[in-house]
Amino acid sequence: MLSKIMRNIFFLLLLNVVWSSHVWGQVVEKESKNKKGKKFDASSAVLIAPNYTAQFPYGNMKDRFGFNSLFGMQISYKTDRNWLIGGEAAFLYGSNVKESYVPTKIATTTNQYISQNNDLIRINPQEQGFNVKLIAGKIIPFHKKFPDAGLLTMTSFGFLYHKIALNVREASLPQLSKVYRQGYDRMSYGPVISQFIGGVFMMRKKYASGYIGATFDIAFTQGHRAYDFYSMAPLHDKRIDMFVGLKVGWIIPVFLQTTEKEFYYY
C-alpha cells in the first residue's frame, strides 16, 4: 500500500513540475518580447485563497470512504522574504460511502426505510466533515524578476473531523432522528498533519494569481460515539486516516507595499 501511495505522490509532483515549467516559460517569453517592462521586488502581502482539493483516501480512511472533495478558504500573510504563515478551514464531502451497510440494519430487504406515513424512503449516505489547520510555508522564486512566482511548499498542522451523514427529515423517519442517527454515523476526529508542494504565480493589480500542487495528509483520529448500533458496542477505534490529493487555489493578493521598478531589454 505504501508503494502505491508513493507512486501517486510522484505522479502528482511530476504534473506540478510540468505545469510550473509551462506557465513559467509562457510568462518569461511574453515579458521578453517587450522592450520595456516592470520589475518587482518581493513585498509583504495578505493572501486570500479559496481552493479545491481532489482527495484519494488511504489507510483506515480507504476502508470507510472513497474519493472525496475538499472545499477550503486559506488566509495567510507573506513576508518580504516570501515566508508564509496563516490558517485554513475546509469542508469535506464525498458520495462514496463504503460502510453504507451500517444504517441499513433497520432498513427493509430492498434497503429502503418505512416512513411515518408507511411510505418507502431510500437514503444515500454521504461523507461529511471538515478540517482546520495552521499553515507555515515558503515561496522559492524561479527568477529574480518574478519574486512571487516559483516553487511553493507548505506544512500544516490541525484538526480533522469526519462522519457518515444521513440527511433525512426527522418527521419522516423518527428512527433516524438527530439523536438516533448518532448511533450510525461513526463520527471520528483527531489531529492532522499536511504537506503541500507545487507551483505558484502571482500578478500585481490583476486577478490571475493562483497555485496548484500535490498534498499528503495523515490524521490520527479516533471514534467518539458512546454506542454504535451496528456493532452493538462503544466505538472508540483508533485510526490512521491518509489522503493524497491534487490542490488548486485562486489567490487574491493584497500587497502591503509597492516595489515597482522599470527595466529595459537590450
HELIX and SHEET records of a PDB file:
HELIX    1   1 LEU A    2  SER A   32  1                                  31    
HELIX    2   2 ASN A   60  ARG A   64  1                                   5    
HELIX    3   3 PRO A  103  ILE A  106  5                                   4    
HELIX    4   4 PRO A  174  LEU A  176  5                                   3    
HELIX    5   5 TYR A  180  GLY A  183  5                                   4    
SHEET    1   A 2 LYS A  36  PHE A  40  0                                        
SHEET    2   A 2 GLU A 260  TYR A 264 -1                                        
SHEET    1   B 9 ALA A  45  GLY A  59  0                                        
SHEET    2   B 9 ASN A  68  LYS A  78 -1                                        
SHEET    3   B 9 TRP A  83  GLY A  94 -1                                        
SHEET    4   B 9 GLN A 126  HIS A 143 -1                                        
SHEET    5   B 9 PHE A 146  ALA A 165 -1                                        
SHEET    6   B 9 SER A 188  PHE A 201 -1                                        
SHEET    7   B 9 SER A 209  GLY A 223 -1                                        
SHEET    8   B 9 LYS A 238  PHE A 255 -1                                        
SHEET    9   B 9 ALA A  45  GLY A  59 -1                                        
SHEET    1   C 2 TYR A 113  ILE A 114  0                                        
SHEET    2   C 2 LEU A 120  ILE A 121 -1                                        
SHEET    1   D 2 ARG A 225  ASP A 228  0                                        
SHEET    2   D 2 ALA A 233  LEU A 235 -1                                        
END                                                                             
